[in-house]
Amino acid sequence: MSVTTAPVLPLWIGGAEVVGTSGRFGDVFDPALGEVIRRVSFAGPSDVDRAVAAARAALPGWSDTPPLRRARILARYRELLESHRAELAGLITQEHGKTLPDAAGSVQRGIEVVEFAEGIPHLLKGEHSEDVAGGVDSHSVLQPVGVCAGITPFNFPAMVPLWMFPMAIACGNTFVLKPSEKDPSTSLLLARLFHEAGLPQGVLNVLMGDGEAVNALLSHPGVNAVSFVGSTPIARHVYETSARTGKRVQALAGAKNHAVVLPDCELEFTANALIGAAYGSAGERCMAISAVVAVGDVGDRLVERVRQKAAALKVGPGTEAGVEMGPLVTSAHRDRVRGLIEKGVQEGAKPVLDGRGLKVPGSENGFFLGPTLFDGVTTSMTVYREEIFGPVLVVLRARTLDEAIAIVNQNPYGNGTAIFTNSGNAARTFEHDIEVGMVGINVPIPVPMAFYSFGGWKQSLFGDLHVHGAEGVKFYTRTKAVTTRWPEPEEKGKAGFTMPTLG
C-alpha cells in the first residue's frame, strides 16, 4: 500500500473521532512486510487543549458518579474486551509484529487490570476511628486527582494503556491517553469499546502524536497527574517536567534485567525459560531477560544449551502458525540493535550466535533480526550497559552467588530479575539482598498480577508509586482526613491557643 492511499487514523476527543490540526502525520508499518499500512494524524497543541478541556468538562459528573455505577460500566467494558480479544491481538501483531499468541496474552493481562478495577467500591473505602478523643471521631476519604494523562510505549499497545486508564477512571478521574504513534490502532479500539460500554463523553480521550503532544501534556495546567512507561532518558524528562508544574508523576523507565543461574538449577527448564524471556516479542519487553549471570561451573553447559535452542527458533511474520519470534517494530530500531551487536563484537564479546544475517523468505523487506547470544561479556561493554530492547542475550560469569548479586545491584537499573536454583536458602538470600523491584524465583519474567503492583527501583522508576494494584489506587486518588465533633447544645467551650491534643 502506498503512503498516499493508506487510511488515516483520527484522534478520539470527547467521545468522537476528530482529525488533528497540526497538519503533520506519521506512518504506521506492518513490520513483517516493511510496508506502510496506515497513517496517523498527529495532535498539535490546540488538539491537546481540546482533549484536556473535554476531560475537564467531564470530570465533575464522572467524579460524582457513585463508584458502584463506575464498576458496572467497567464490567461491561471487560465483557467487550473479551469478545474483541482476537481483533485486538490482530491489530497488535499487524502493527507491532509480535506473534498472535503473544499479543493475545498481553491483551489478557490488560483485561485482568480492568477486572481488578471492577472492585473499586471496595478499593476506595477509607478508614474510620471512633473516639480518638472524647466525642471526636476521625475518618479518611479517597477522592479523584483530576485529569490524568498516560503516555505509553509501542511494545504493549493494549496492556500498558489498560494498566493506566481503567484504574484512573474507576477512581473517578478523567483521562487523556497518548499511545505510541508506531502502533496506535489498538488504543483507538480500546477507546471505542469503552464508549460502547457506556462511558460518558470526554472521560477518555486519545491523542496520537510525537514529542510535541507529549510536551504539551506535561506542561498543560489542566493536567493533574501523568503516568508514563518508556526509556529512562524520556522518563526522567517526563518526571522533571511534570513535577516542575506541580503534577503527580509515575514514570516507569528502562531496564537491564538479569537472570542469575546457579549450578544446581534444572538446566533444561532454565534454558527454556531464558529462551522465552530473552527472545519472546523479539526482546521488545521491559521485563525481558537481557543479561544472564552464570555462577560457578554452570556457564559452559548453559551457554551451549541456550545456543542450541535459540538457533532452532522459528522467526517470521507473527501471523504465521508456529512462529516463535517476529520482527522488530521499525527499520530504525532494527538498525540500532544491529549496530549494538556490531559494537559488542568490536569490544570483544564472543558472538556464540549472530542474528544479523537472518533472511525470512517472503518477508525480505521486513524488520527482522535473528536471535543473538554473546558470551564472555563484562560490565564495561556497551552490550551490557545499554538497554538493547531487541533479541540479544548476553552472558556474564561469576564465581559465587554473592558476586552475582553484586553485579546485579551495581547496575543502574532495577526493574526485574530472576534466579534459577533448587536451593531455598540461595533463593531466600537472593530475594532479600537484591535491589530490584520485581523478583522471580525460577520465574523468568516476574510480572505481578493485577492485584499486585508493577514497578522497578533505581533508574527504572521516577516517582514513588507503581502502576495497578493497591499502589495504582493510591496514585489516582488523594487522601482527605476528616476529624468530626458534634457538641451538645449546652456544651461550653473556650478559645484554645495551643496545639490541640485530642487523646
N, C-alpha and C positions, 0 to 999 in steps of 0.2 A: 504494500500500500504506500502511495506517495504521501509526502508531508502535506501537500495541498489538498488531498482528498480525505485525509484522516479526520474522523469526527473530533469535535472539540468538547471537552468536559467542562461543565459550568462550575460555579461556586454554589453553595447552599446557604442562603441567608433568610432568616425569618420564615422558614418552612417552605421556601420556593427556590427553584433554580434561577440563578442570575449569571450574567456574563461579567467578568472582571473589567474594570475600567482602565487598567494600566496600559492596555494595548500590547502587552507582552504575553508570550506563550512559551510553553515548554513541550518537548517531545517525550512521549511515553513509548518505550520499546517493548517488543517481545524479545527478551534476551536470548532465547534459544535460536531465534532466526536472525537477530541483529537488525530487525526492521521496525520502523515507526508504525504503531498501530492506532495511536490516539494522540491528540494534542490537549494540553490543559491550559485554561485561561488563568493567568497569574493575577493575584489580588494586588492592588495598589493601596496606598494609604487611605484613600477615600472608601475603598471596599472594607478595609479593617474598621474604619469608623462606622460604616453601616452595620457590620456584623456585631460590633460591641454595642451599638445603640439598640439593635434588636434584642440582644441578650439582656441589656439593662431594662428595656421596656417589659420584658417577660419576667424579670426577677421578682417583683412584688407578688404577683399572682402565684408564681410557682413556689416561692418560699413559704407562702401562706397555705399551700395545698397540704392537707394532712399527710404525714408520712405513709399511712396505710394506703391512701389513694395513689401516691407515687409508686408504692410497691406493686400495686395492681397493674400499673402501666408497664413497670419493669417485667412483671410476669408475662404479660402479652408480648413484650419485646423479645424475651428469651424464647418463647414459642416460635416467633417469626424467624429468629436467628437459626434455630434448629431446623426449621423447614427449608431455609435457604442456605444451609451449610455447604452443600455441593456447589452452589453458584458462587458463594464467597470464596471457597477454595479454588475454584476455577479461575476467578479473577486474579487471585494471588499468584497462582502458578503462571498465568499468562503474562503478568507484568513484572513479577519478581524473578521467576524461574525455578523456585524450589519445587520438589515433586508434589504431586497431588496428595498423597497420604500425609506428607509433612505439613502441607498447607491446611489440610482438614484437621490435623491435630492441633495446630496453632489456633484455629477458629474455636475448637472445643475448649481450649484453655481460656480463651476470652469469654466464651459463654459462661464458664464457671464463675467468673467475676460478677457477671450480671445476676447469676443465681445467688451468689453471696449477698449482693446489694439488695435483693428482694427482702432480706431480713432487716431492712433499715429501721422499721418501727422499734425493734429491739435494740439495734445498734446505737440509736440516738437517745437511749434512756440515760438521764443524768443520775446524780447521786442525791441522797437526802439524809440529813441528820436531824433528829428531833432533840430539842432541849440542849443545844450547845451551850446555852446559859438559861437561867430561869425565864421561861416563857418565850424563848428565842429559838427559832429553827433555821437551818441553812439547807439550801439545795443548789444544784447546778443544772444548767440547761446547755444544750449544744445547738448553736444556730449557724446558718449558712455563712460562708465567707463573702459571697457575692458573685461577680462574674469571673469565671476561671478560664484560663487558656491552656491548651495542650499542644505541644509540638512533638511530633512522633517520627520515628525513623522508617527507612524503607524496608528493613528486614522482616518486620512483623506488622504489615499494614492493617490487620484486623485485631490481633491480640493486644498490642500495646495501646491503641486507642481505647479498647474495651477495658483495659486496666484503669483508665482515667475517667472518661466522661460518665459511665454509668454510676460510679461511686460519687462523683461530684453532683450529678443530677439527683441521685437518690437523697443526698444530704440537703437538697433544697437550693442548690446553686444553678446558675445557667452557664453555658459553655461555648467557647469558640475553639474549634479544632483546626490545627494547621498540620495536616499529614505531609509525608514526603511527596514531592512532585514527581518522583520516579515511578510510583505505583499508586495513584490516587483513586482509582475506581472503587476500591473496596470501601473506603471511607464514605464516599457518596452513597453507596448502597446501605451502609450502616445507618446513615442519617435518614434515608428514605424509610427504612424499616421502622425506626423509632417513631417517626412521624405517623406511619401507618398504625403503630401500636397505641396512638392516642396522645403522644407528647405534644404539648401546646407549641404553637409557632414561636420561634425565637429562643426556645430553651436550648437547642443545639444548633450550632452554625458551623459550616465547614468552609475554610478558605484554602485554596491552593496557592502555591507561590514559592518564592525563594527567600533569601535573606532580607529583602525589603519588607515582606509581610511579617517575618519573624521580628525584626527590629521595631516595626510599628506596633506590634502586640506588646513587646517588652516595655516599651516606653509609654503605652497608652494609659492615661489617667483613669479610664473606665474599667481597667482590668485589675482585679484584686489578688489573684493568685495565678501562678504559672507552674505547670508540670512539663518536664522535658525528659526525653531519652535520646541519647546520641553520643557523639565523641566527647572526649574530655576537654579539648580546647573550646568547643562550642558550648558545652555545659558550663564551663567557667564563665564564659561571656554571658550566657543566659542568667546565671546566678547573680553575677555582679551587676549587670544592667537592671535586672528586675528588683533586686534588693535595694539598689540605689534610689528607686522610686517608691519604696515602701511596700512592695508586693511580697506575699508569701511565696516561697520558691522551693520546689523539689526538682533537682536536676541530676538524673541518673546518667553516669558518664561511661567512659571506656573501660576496657578490661584486658587483662592478660591472665587468663585462668589456668592454673596449674593442676595437674594430677600427680600426686606422689604415689609411686608404686614400690611396694616393699617385696622382698624376695619370697615371702610366704603367701603371696596373693594367689588366687586361682588364675593362672596365666591365660588360658583360653577365654574365660569370662572377661578378664581385664582388657585383653586385646580387642575383643568385640565391642566392649564399652567405649574404648578410646576411638575406634574407627567411627562409630556413630557420632560421638561427641566432637570429634575434630573435623569430620568431612560432611556431616549432615548439613543440609542447606548451604553447601559449598563453603562452610566455615563462617557464613554471614550471620552469626548469632553472638549476642553479647555474653552468652553463657557457654560458648563453645570452649572446649579444652584446646588450647593452642600451645601449651608447654607441658612436657612430661619431665618429672624429676625421678629418674630411676635410681633406686637406693641399693647399694651393695652389688651383688653379682647378678642381679636380675636384668641388667641393661641389655646385654647382647641378645639374650633369649627374647626379651620383649620387643626389641627393635626388629628382629627378623620376623617375628610373628605379625607385627603390625605391618611391615613391608609387604608380606605375602597377601594379607587381607586388603590393604589399600590398592595394591596393583590389580586386584581382581574386581574392584568396584566397577559397576556399570554406570557410565557417565553419559548423559544425553538429555533430550528435552524432558521436562518434568511431567509432561502428559503421557509419556510412553510407559507401558507396563514394565515393571521390573527395573526401571531406572532408579538408582540409589543416590545419585548426585546430579544436580542440574547446573546451569551456567551461573556466572556472576551477574550482577544486576545491570551493569553498564560496561561499555568498552573501556571507558576511562578507569573504572575501578579494576577491571581485569588487568589493564596495563600497569596500574600501580602495584598490584600484587605481583605481577611478573617481574617488575623492577626490584621488588624486595627480595624475591627469590634469587635474582642475579646478584644482589648485594650480599646475600648470605654466602653464595659460592665465593665471591671475591674476598670475603672476610674469613674464610677458612672453615666454614661449616661443611660437614660431609653430606652431600645430597644422596641419601640412600634411595630415594625415589623422586624423580624430577618430572613434574606435570606440565612443563611448558610446551612440550611437543605434541600434546594431545590433539587429535583431529577427530571430530564427530561426523561420520558420513551423513550427508543430507542436511547438516547444520554447520556448514563450513564458515558461515558468517556470524555464527553465534558467539557469545562471550564466554567461551569455555576455557577452563584450566583443569588439568588433571590433579589428583591428589599428590601432594609433595611432602616428603619426610626428610628432615635433617637430623643427623646425629652429631655428637661432638660439639654441641653448641655451648657457648659460655655466656654469662650475664652481660658481657660488654658488647656482644654482637647486635647488630641492628635487627635481625630477625627475632631476637629475644626482646629487645627494648620496645619495638614498635608494636602497636596493635594492628596486625596484618588484615584481619577480617576477611580471610579467604581460606582455601583448602590447604593450609600449610601447618604442619605439626613439627615442633622442634623438641629434641630430647637432650636434657642435661643429665649429668651424673653427680651423685652424692654418695658419700661413704656411710652416713648414718641418717636416721630419722631426724635427729636434731639439726644436722646440716641441711637437710631438705627443707625443714620448717624455716630455717634462717633464710634460705634462698627465696621462699615464697614471701616471707614477711618483709624482706628488703625491697621487694618490688613495689613501685609506687601505686599500683592498682590493688584493689581488694574486693573484687566483685564476687567471684565464685571460685571454689576449689573442691578437690576431691582426694580421698586417699583410698588405695586398694590394698587390703590386708585381711588376714584371718585372725589377727591379734586384737582382742578387745582392748588390751592395755595401750597398744600403739594408737588405735583409733581414738581412744579417750584422750590421750596426750595430744594428738593432733587437733582434735575438736577444741580442746581447752586453750592451746597455745597459739593457734593460727590466727592471724589478724586479717580476717576476711569475713564479709557479711553473710555469705551463704556457703554452707559446707555439706559435702556429700560423703558418706561412708559407704564405699562400694556403689555409689550412685554418681555417674559422671557429670550429669547436668542437674544440680540440685535446685531446680526452680520450685519455690514453695507453692503449695496450693492456694486458692483464692482466700481462704480463711486465715492464712499467714501473710506476712508482708514481704515484698520483694525489694531488695536494695543492697548495695555494697558499702564498703568502707574506703577510707583514704581517698585517692583521686578518682574513685569510681562513684562518688556521690557528693554533690554540693547541696547542703541543706540538712535538716535534722530528721525528716520523716520519709519513710519508704512509701511505695505505692501499694494499693489494695490492702485487704486485711484490716486489722484494727488501726494501723497507722494511717491507712488511707482515709478512714473516717475522721481521725484526728486532723489530718491535713486539710480536709474540706469542710471543717467546722471550726467555730470559735466557741470557747467555753465561757459562760457567764455564771458567776457565783452570786447567789441571792441570799441575803440574810433578812429574816422576817420576824417582826414582833407585833402583836395585837394587844395594846394596853387596855386595861379596863377603864371605863369612863371616869371612875373616881380616882384612878391612879395618878399620883402627883409625881412630878419629876423636876429636875433642875438641870441647868446647863452644865455640861462637862467640858473641861479644858485639858484633860489628859488623854493619852492613848487608851481607848476602851479595852478592857479585858473582860470577855464575856464569860469565861469559865468560872 
